[in-house]
Amino acid sequence: MIELRGLQRTFAVGDQAVHALSGVDLSVATGEYVSIMGPSGSGKSTLLHVLGLLDRPSAGSYLLEGSDVTGLDEAAQATTRREKIGFVFQFFHLVPRLTAAQNVELPLVLAGLAPAQRRERVAAALESLGLAPRAHHRPDQLSGGQRQRVAIARATVTAPSLLLADEPTGNLDRTAGREVLEILEGLNGKGLTLLVVTHDPEIGGRARRRVQMVDGRIESDRVVGAG
């Protein structure tokens, strides 16, 4: 599914070079559930952005489902993101003026699906997450947990093979956060490859495979019993 070799990402800050990623090697098989943990500044979010084709590595290679995506142009990156990758962020990133259904529909509009197909998929996605009664509510009319469920529906309505979650419970209370994690884990149980970035060891400890990052490098990578 994912093959990273010698991945580096360097930023220029003034006259200083900041090495956000320093020679990262990582392989993730289809269907794995991996947590990427580390303190602030460890490089975990930078790694997620590279994996999601939201940022480009300065050096190294990235293969996604056997294809080298390292040097794709912006149009090809956008197509790959749309077809293969879903994103769930801490702050939801829903469009405030759109309803829940319209937010979920957005990636299908971009993918060029016909209106009837879009309606069918959106309805199924909302129903599967218990959001059908909230389909016509705007984000400001939803709780935090409901907004994150809308974000998950939007991320998965295109049936991606990879789901990237960046601190998905960071803006939720404990109960809503647990529900969101259980939803993500349920999707993984159906075969979706799941990578969760978190600084919280309790959340990271739910994954069977746990990658610890420090100073732009992978410090440890271990598989434990199912969490």
Secondary structure as UniProt FT lines:
FT   STRAND          2..13
FT   TURN            14..15
FT   STRAND          16..28
FT   TURN            30..31
FT   STRAND          33..37
FT   TURN            40..41
FT   HELIX           44..51
FT   TURN            52..53
FT   STRAND          59..64
FT   TURN            65..66
FT   STRAND          67..68
FT   TURN            70..71
FT   HELIX           74..84
FT   STRAND          85..89
FT   TURN            90..91
FT   TURN            96..97
FT   HELIX           100..110
FT   TURN            111..112
FT   HELIX           115..128
FT   TURN            129..130
FT   HELIX           132..134
FT   TURN            135..136
FT   HELIX           139..141
FT   HELIX           144..156
FT   TURN            157..158
FT   STRAND          162..166
FT   TURN            168..171
FT   HELIX           174..189
FT   TURN            190..191
FT   STRAND          193..198
FT   HELIX           201..204
FT   TURN            205..206
FT   STRAND          209..214
FT   TURN            215..216
FT   STRAND          217..223
//
